[in-house]
Amino acid sequence: MMKRQLSHGIWRHMLMKAENKPLSSQPSLHWHSRIKDYGTRLTSTHSEHNIGHMNIQQTYLEICSPSWPQFLKLKYIWLRDHCRCNTCYNHTTNQRNCDLLDIPLNIQPQKSAIEGDKLTIAWPDGHQSEYLLDWLWKNSYNGLQNSDTYHPKLWNRQSVELKNIAQVDMSQYMNTDAGVYDVVKSIVDFGVGIVKNVPATKEATDKVVQQIAHVQHTMFGGMWEFSDHLDHYDTAYTRQALGAHTDNTYFTEAAGLQVFHCLHHDGEGGETLLVDGFRAAYDLKQTHPKSFQRLSTLPIEAEYLEAGKHYINVDSMLKLHPLTKKLQQIRFNLNDRAPMRILAAEQISQLYEDIQSFSAKVKDPEGEWWFKLHPGMVLFIDNWRVLHGRASYTGHRKMTGCYISRSDYISKAKVLEII
């Protein structure tokens, strides 16, 4: 390392000597000259006001800052594409203005410098770009890999975490930013949030929903009401018990949130069941890692059939984030599975064993949270994480609720700076 730094200093001194300029007359910048015959990193004396350091390579820059855990390696084409000046980026619409095809794949800067908390670059066509170092980190591959903004808090029926699930009064929820924040934060952390003392009407429930996002319309409608009338060919429209499951496994993108509000029940039973699907999946990963791996890669087909409708989707039961490989979604509904035609016969037995292993984690009584939904209690659940079900019931039971799309839910959480 010492030899490399020494060679950089000698090289810079040679450049200055050739220009007949004293060392002290040079600006305290990291300077890049377009040298195509040398793979040398060029650095200069560094101002005490600068917070970053830079190493220059033929096709990329390496930048470090005391607040970062590692170097950033930034390709020149990436830097040119991510210029945020008013010419290259529309700050009103938050869209790029540049045509990507106009950027040469082998583009190199004429000059590069770190000045304070900014990287500045002069390009061959005379264009000037500036980047805040903090912005570069947050929007880089390294920054995403080291992101520490979201850690789901796993729970079972004995968890003290259940006591931390938000139960916010409607007046606070409707009239304060803190009320909405607490509910959304609870959904992000636990997959569950509750608003209390809501009038037992579809209209009042709709107002509660709109504080987070607009209602997602599907074949079931927008804000729906259901009881035991078979309005759709789904077991939910009966009095039968429902095992823990997620909704919409047959949609290409399942709903992000599901909302329930019991408006009336004059019988017995009907208790709500919630299961932390992430907790069940992580338990499976600990005890059956190969099953976890297969269920996160092998396709399983789901479908919904009724007169005039045939929805179908193929995806894995456990979905991982494409970059971080962290668990992102549970798609678990054993009743909505289509015929098992996706895999060859040699894989089928193992897949059934894997599904049974995960089902056992889901159905473990220690992981089941049972409670009664009463009029006035609006329940939000993360349909990508928390499985829901219910006990069979007697009498007349009327429910209202809806879906909220995943995109709208994530948008709200990001606007609130929760994720």
JOSUL-V728385 format. One record per residue. N is the residue number from 1. RES is the residue in one small letter. PHI is phi in whole degrees, -180 to 180 (none if undefined). OMEGA is omega as a letter, one per 30 degrees, with the letter a starting at -180 (NA if undefined). Layout:
n=N res=RES phi=PHI omega=OMEGA
n=N res=RES phi=PHI omega=OMEGA
//
This chain:
n=1 res=m phi=none omega=a
n=2 res=m phi=-63 omega=l
n=3 res=k phi=-63 omega=a
n=4 res=r phi=-65 omega=l
n=5 res=q phi=-64 omega=l
n=6 res=l phi=-64 omega=l
n=7 res=s phi=-63 omega=l
n=8 res=h phi=-62 omega=a
n=9 res=g phi=-65 omega=l
n=10 res=i phi=-63 omega=a
n=11 res=w phi=-61 omega=a
n=12 res=r phi=-64 omega=l
n=13 res=h phi=-64 omega=l
n=14 res=m phi=-65 omega=l
n=15 res=l phi=-61 omega=a
n=16 res=m phi=-69 omega=l
n=17 res=k phi=-64 omega=l
n=18 res=a phi=-64 omega=l
n=19 res=e phi=-89 omega=l
n=20 res=n phi=58 omega=l
n=21 res=k phi=-121 omega=l
n=22 res=p phi=-68 omega=a
n=23 res=l phi=-57 omega=a
n=24 res=s phi=-70 omega=a
n=25 res=s phi=-85 omega=a
n=26 res=q phi=-82 omega=l
n=27 res=p phi=-66 omega=a
n=28 res=s phi=-83 omega=a
n=29 res=l phi=-128 omega=l
n=30 res=h phi=-86 omega=a
n=31 res=w phi=-111 omega=l
n=32 res=h phi=-123 omega=l
n=33 res=s phi=-104 omega=a
n=34 res=r phi=-75 omega=a
n=35 res=i phi=-112 omega=a
n=36 res=k phi=-92 omega=a
n=37 res=d phi=-97 omega=a
n=38 res=y phi=-130 omega=l
n=39 res=g phi=-97 omega=a
n=40 res=t phi=-89 omega=l
n=41 res=r phi=-82 omega=a
n=42 res=l phi=-111 omega=l
n=43 res=t phi=-134 omega=l
n=44 res=s phi=-136 omega=l
n=45 res=t phi=-60 omega=a
n=46 res=h phi=-120 omega=a
n=47 res=s phi=-62 omega=l
n=48 res=e phi=-67 omega=l
n=49 res=h phi=-87 omega=l
n=50 res=n phi=-79 omega=a
n=51 res=i phi=-109 omega=a
n=52 res=g phi=-132 omega=l
n=53 res=h phi=-129 omega=a
n=54 res=m phi=-140 omega=l
n=55 res=n phi=-118 omega=a
n=56 res=i phi=-107 omega=l
n=57 res=q phi=-121 omega=a
n=58 res=q phi=-65 omega=a
n=59 res=t phi=-119 omega=a
n=60 res=y phi=-159 omega=l
n=61 res=l phi=-108 omega=l
n=62 res=e phi=-112 omega=a
n=63 res=i phi=-126 omega=l
n=64 res=c phi=-132 omega=l
n=65 res=s phi=-140 omega=a
n=66 res=p phi=-57 omega=a
n=67 res=s phi=-88 omega=a
n=68 res=w phi=-100 omega=l
n=69 res=p phi=-79 omega=a
n=70 res=q phi=-160 omega=l
n=71 res=f phi=-64 omega=l
n=72 res=l phi=-102 omega=l
n=73 res=k phi=-108 omega=a
n=74 res=l phi=-120 omega=l
n=75 res=k phi=-68 omega=a
n=76 res=y phi=-64 omega=l
n=77 res=i phi=-64 omega=l
n=78 res=w phi=-65 omega=a
n=79 res=l phi=-64 omega=l
n=80 res=r phi=-65 omega=l
n=81 res=d phi=-66 omega=a
n=82 res=h phi=-103 omega=l
n=83 res=c phi=-61 omega=a
n=84 res=r phi=-115 omega=l
n=85 res=c phi=-72 omega=a
n=86 res=n phi=-68 omega=l
n=87 res=t phi=-77 omega=a
n=88 res=c phi=-88 omega=a
n=89 res=y phi=-141 omega=l
n=90 res=n phi=-89 omega=a
n=91 res=h phi=-80 omega=l
n=92 res=t phi=-84 omega=a
n=93 res=t phi=-94 omega=a
n=94 res=n phi=57 omega=l
n=95 res=q phi=-133 omega=l
n=96 res=r phi=-70 omega=l
n=97 res=n phi=-105 omega=a
n=98 res=c phi=-82 omega=l
n=99 res=d phi=-87 omega=a
n=100 res=l phi=-58 omega=a
n=101 res=l phi=-69 omega=l
n=102 res=d phi=-83 omega=a
n=103 res=i phi=-96 omega=l
n=104 res=p phi=-63 omega=a
n=105 res=l phi=-63 omega=a
n=106 res=n phi=-101 omega=a
n=107 res=i phi=-60 omega=l
n=108 res=q phi=-134 omega=l
n=109 res=p phi=-77 omega=l
n=110 res=q phi=-80 omega=a
n=111 res=k phi=-141 omega=l
n=112 res=s phi=-137 omega=a
n=113 res=a phi=-152 omega=l
n=114 res=i phi=-105 omega=a
n=115 res=e phi=-125 omega=a
n=116 res=g phi=65 omega=a
n=117 res=d phi=-103 omega=a
n=118 res=k phi=-127 omega=l
n=119 res=l phi=-100 omega=l
n=120 res=t phi=-117 omega=a
n=121 res=i phi=-135 omega=l
n=122 res=a phi=-105 omega=a
n=123 res=w phi=-95 omega=a
n=124 res=p phi=-58 omega=a
n=125 res=d phi=-85 omega=l
n=126 res=g phi=93 omega=a
n=127 res=h phi=-70 omega=a
n=128 res=q phi=-113 omega=l
n=129 res=s phi=-124 omega=l
n=130 res=e phi=-129 omega=l
n=131 res=y phi=-137 omega=l
n=132 res=l phi=-68 omega=a
n=133 res=l phi=-60 omega=l
n=134 res=d phi=-62 omega=l
n=135 res=w phi=-65 omega=l
n=136 res=l phi=-60 omega=l
n=137 res=w phi=-65 omega=a
n=138 res=k phi=-64 omega=a
n=139 res=n phi=-108 omega=l
n=140 res=s phi=-103 omega=l
n=141 res=y phi=-58 omega=a
n=142 res=n phi=-62 omega=a
n=143 res=g phi=-62 omega=l
n=144 res=l phi=-68 omega=l
n=145 res=q phi=-63 omega=a
n=146 res=n phi=-98 omega=a
n=147 res=s phi=-62 omega=a
n=148 res=d phi=-129 omega=a
n=149 res=t phi=-99 omega=a
n=150 res=y phi=-140 omega=l
n=151 res=h phi=-132 omega=l
n=152 res=p phi=-61 omega=l
n=153 res=k phi=-96 omega=a
n=154 res=l phi=-75 omega=a
n=155 res=w phi=-148 omega=l
n=156 res=n phi=-133 omega=a
n=157 res=r phi=-71 omega=l
n=158 res=q phi=-96 omega=a
n=159 res=s phi=-69 omega=l
n=160 res=v phi=-68 omega=l
n=161 res=e phi=-60 omega=a
n=162 res=l phi=-59 omega=l
n=163 res=k phi=-70 omega=a
n=164 res=n phi=-94 omega=l
n=165 res=i phi=-67 omega=a
n=166 res=a phi=-65 omega=l
n=167 res=q phi=-130 omega=a
n=168 res=v phi=-105 omega=l
n=169 res=d phi=-65 omega=a
n=170 res=m phi=-59 omega=a
n=171 res=s phi=-62 omega=l
n=172 res=q phi=-69 omega=a
n=173 res=y phi=-64 omega=a
n=174 res=m phi=-82 omega=a
n=175 res=n phi=-116 omega=a
n=176 res=t phi=-134 omega=l
n=177 res=d phi=-65 omega=a
n=178 res=a phi=-63 omega=a
n=179 res=g phi=-63 omega=l
n=180 res=v phi=-66 omega=l
n=181 res=y phi=-58 omega=a
n=182 res=d phi=-62 omega=a
n=183 res=v phi=-69 omega=a
n=184 res=v phi=-65 omega=l
n=185 res=k phi=-61 omega=l
n=186 res=s phi=-66 omega=l
n=187 res=i phi=-66 omega=l
n=188 res=v phi=-63 omega=a
n=189 res=d phi=-76 omega=a
n=190 res=f phi=-116 omega=a
n=191 res=g phi=82 omega=a
n=192 res=v phi=-143 omega=l
n=193 res=g phi=-149 omega=a
n=194 res=i phi=-133 omega=l
n=195 res=v phi=-115 omega=a
n=196 res=k phi=-105 omega=l
n=197 res=n phi=60 omega=l
n=198 res=v phi=-95 omega=l
n=199 res=p phi=-53 omega=a
n=200 res=a phi=-80 omega=l
n=201 res=t phi=-137 omega=l
n=202 res=k phi=-64 omega=a
n=203 res=e phi=-65 omega=l
n=204 res=a phi=-67 omega=l
n=205 res=t phi=-63 omega=l
n=206 res=d phi=-60 omega=l
n=207 res=k phi=-62 omega=l
n=208 res=v phi=-64 omega=a
n=209 res=v phi=-63 omega=a
n=210 res=q phi=-63 omega=l
n=211 res=q phi=-67 omega=l
n=212 res=i phi=-99 omega=a
n=213 res=a phi=-170 omega=l
n=214 res=h phi=-75 omega=a
n=215 res=v phi=-73 omega=l
n=216 res=q phi=-85 omega=l
n=217 res=h phi=-90 omega=l
n=218 res=t phi=-134 omega=l
n=219 res=m phi=-63 omega=l
n=220 res=f phi=-83 omega=a
n=221 res=g phi=104 omega=l
n=222 res=g phi=-97 omega=l
n=223 res=m phi=-77 omega=a
n=224 res=w phi=-109 omega=l
n=225 res=e phi=-126 omega=l
n=226 res=f phi=-151 omega=l
n=227 res=s phi=-141 omega=l
n=228 res=d phi=-108 omega=l
n=229 res=h phi=-85 omega=a
n=230 res=l phi=-80 omega=l
n=231 res=d phi=-68 omega=l
n=232 res=h phi=-133 omega=a
n=233 res=y phi=-81 omega=a
n=234 res=d phi=-145 omega=a
n=235 res=t phi=-63 omega=l
n=236 res=a phi=-60 omega=a
n=237 res=y phi=-92 omega=l
n=238 res=t phi=-138 omega=l
n=239 res=r phi=-98 omega=a
n=240 res=q phi=-71 omega=l
n=241 res=a phi=-68 omega=l
n=242 res=l phi=-121 omega=l
n=243 res=g phi=-72 omega=a
n=244 res=a phi=-62 omega=a
n=245 res=h phi=-160 omega=l
n=246 res=t phi=-107 omega=l
n=247 res=d phi=-89 omega=l
n=248 res=n phi=67 omega=l
n=249 res=t phi=-62 omega=a
n=250 res=y phi=-90 omega=l
n=251 res=f phi=-91 omega=l
n=252 res=t phi=-65 omega=l
n=253 res=e phi=-133 omega=l
n=254 res=a phi=-64 omega=l
n=255 res=a phi=-55 omega=l
n=256 res=g phi=-78 omega=l
n=257 res=l phi=-122 omega=l
n=258 res=q phi=-123 omega=a
n=259 res=v phi=-120 omega=l
n=260 res=f phi=-128 omega=l
n=261 res=h phi=-145 omega=l
n=262 res=c phi=-81 omega=a
n=263 res=l phi=-86 omega=a
n=264 res=h phi=-165 omega=l
n=265 res=h phi=-155 omega=a
n=266 res=d phi=-113 omega=a
n=267 res=g phi=-125 omega=a
n=268 res=e phi=-111 omega=l
n=269 res=g phi=79 omega=l
n=270 res=g phi=78 omega=l
n=271 res=e phi=-60 omega=l
n=272 res=t phi=-87 omega=l
n=273 res=l phi=-116 omega=l
n=274 res=l phi=-125 omega=l
n=275 res=v phi=-135 omega=l
n=276 res=d phi=-76 omega=a
n=277 res=g phi=-63 omega=l
n=278 res=f phi=-65 omega=l
n=279 res=r phi=-62 omega=l
n=280 res=a phi=-63 omega=a
n=281 res=a phi=-68 omega=l
n=282 res=y phi=-67 omega=l
n=283 res=d phi=-61 omega=l
n=284 res=l phi=-62 omega=a
n=285 res=k phi=-62 omega=l
n=286 res=q phi=-72 omega=a
n=287 res=t phi=-96 omega=a
n=288 res=h phi=-137 omega=a
n=289 res=p phi=-59 omega=l
n=290 res=k phi=-71 omega=l
n=291 res=s phi=-65 omega=l
n=292 res=f phi=-58 omega=a
n=293 res=q phi=-64 omega=a
n=294 res=r phi=-68 omega=a
n=295 res=l phi=-70 omega=l
n=296 res=s phi=-93 omega=a
n=297 res=t phi=-129 omega=a
n=298 res=l phi=-77 omega=a
n=299 res=p phi=-80 omega=l
n=300 res=i phi=-131 omega=a
n=301 res=e phi=-94 omega=l
n=302 res=a phi=-126 omega=a
n=303 res=e phi=-150 omega=l
n=304 res=y phi=-130 omega=a
n=305 res=l phi=-127 omega=l
n=306 res=e phi=-157 omega=a
n=307 res=a phi=-55 omega=l
n=308 res=g phi=82 omega=a
n=309 res=k phi=-139 omega=l
n=310 res=h phi=-150 omega=l
n=311 res=y phi=-95 omega=a
n=312 res=i phi=-149 omega=l
n=313 res=n phi=-151 omega=l
n=314 res=v phi=-121 omega=l
n=315 res=d phi=-164 omega=l
n=316 res=s phi=-80 omega=a
n=317 res=m phi=-72 omega=l
n=318 res=l phi=-116 omega=a
n=319 res=k phi=-105 omega=l
n=320 res=l phi=-105 omega=l
n=321 res=h phi=-62 omega=a
n=322 res=p phi=-64 omega=l
n=323 res=l phi=-103 omega=a
n=324 res=t phi=-78 omega=a
n=325 res=k phi=66 omega=l
n=326 res=k phi=-80 omega=l
n=327 res=l phi=-61 omega=a
n=328 res=q phi=-117 omega=a
n=329 res=q phi=-155 omega=l
n=330 res=i phi=-106 omega=l
n=331 res=r phi=-120 omega=a
n=332 res=f phi=-131 omega=l
n=333 res=n phi=-152 omega=a
n=334 res=l phi=-66 omega=a
n=335 res=n phi=-77 omega=a
n=336 res=d phi=-97 omega=l
n=337 res=r phi=-69 omega=l
n=338 res=a phi=-80 omega=l
n=339 res=p phi=-52 omega=a
n=340 res=m phi=-79 omega=a
n=341 res=r phi=-113 omega=a
n=342 res=i phi=-78 omega=a
n=343 res=l phi=-107 omega=l
n=344 res=a phi=-70 omega=a
n=345 res=a phi=-57 omega=a
n=346 res=e phi=-67 omega=a
n=347 res=q phi=-100 omega=a
n=348 res=i phi=-66 omega=a
n=349 res=s phi=-60 omega=a
n=350 res=q phi=-66 omega=l
n=351 res=l phi=-64 omega=l
n=352 res=y phi=-60 omega=l
n=353 res=e phi=-64 omega=l
n=354 res=d phi=-65 omega=l
n=355 res=i phi=-63 omega=l
n=356 res=q phi=-65 omega=l
n=357 res=s phi=-64 omega=l
n=358 res=f phi=-70 omega=l
n=359 res=s phi=-60 omega=l
n=360 res=a phi=-64 omega=l
n=361 res=k phi=-67 omega=l
n=362 res=v phi=-64 omega=a
n=363 res=k phi=-91 omega=l
n=364 res=d phi=-61 omega=a
n=365 res=p phi=-56 omega=l
n=366 res=e phi=-66 omega=a
n=367 res=g phi=-100 omega=a
n=368 res=e phi=-94 omega=l
n=369 res=w phi=-111 omega=l
n=370 res=w phi=-106 omega=l
n=371 res=f phi=-159 omega=a
n=372 res=k phi=-100 omega=l
n=373 res=l phi=-83 omega=l
n=374 res=h phi=-114 omega=l
n=375 res=p phi=-54 omega=a
n=376 res=g phi=103 omega=a
n=377 res=m phi=-109 omega=l
n=378 res=v phi=-97 omega=a
n=379 res=l phi=-106 omega=l
n=380 res=f phi=-105 omega=l
n=381 res=i phi=-132 omega=l
n=382 res=d phi=-79 omega=a
n=383 res=n phi=-72 omega=l
n=384 res=w phi=-91 omega=a
n=385 res=r phi=-132 omega=a
n=386 res=v phi=-94 omega=l
n=387 res=l phi=-86 omega=a
n=388 res=h phi=-130 omega=l
n=389 res=g phi=-159 omega=l
n=390 res=r phi=-159 omega=l
n=391 res=a phi=-82 omega=l
n=392 res=s phi=-63 omega=a
n=393 res=y phi=-146 omega=l
n=394 res=t phi=-117 omega=l
n=395 res=g phi=77 omega=a
n=396 res=h phi=-99 omega=a
n=397 res=r phi=-129 omega=a
n=398 res=k phi=-118 omega=a
n=399 res=m phi=-119 omega=l
n=400 res=t phi=-130 omega=a
n=401 res=g phi=166 omega=a
n=402 res=c phi=-172 omega=l
n=403 res=y phi=-111 omega=l
n=404 res=i phi=-124 omega=a
n=405 res=s phi=-66 omega=l
n=406 res=r phi=-60 omega=a
n=407 res=s phi=-62 omega=a
n=408 res=d phi=-69 omega=l
n=409 res=y phi=-64 omega=l
n=410 res=i phi=-63 omega=l
n=411 res=s phi=-58 omega=l
n=412 res=k phi=-63 omega=a
n=413 res=a phi=-64 omega=l
n=414 res=k phi=-75 omega=l
n=415 res=v phi=-62 omega=l
n=416 res=l phi=-78 omega=l
n=417 res=e phi=60 omega=l
n=418 res=i phi=-87 omega=l
n=419 res=i phi=-127 omega=NA
//
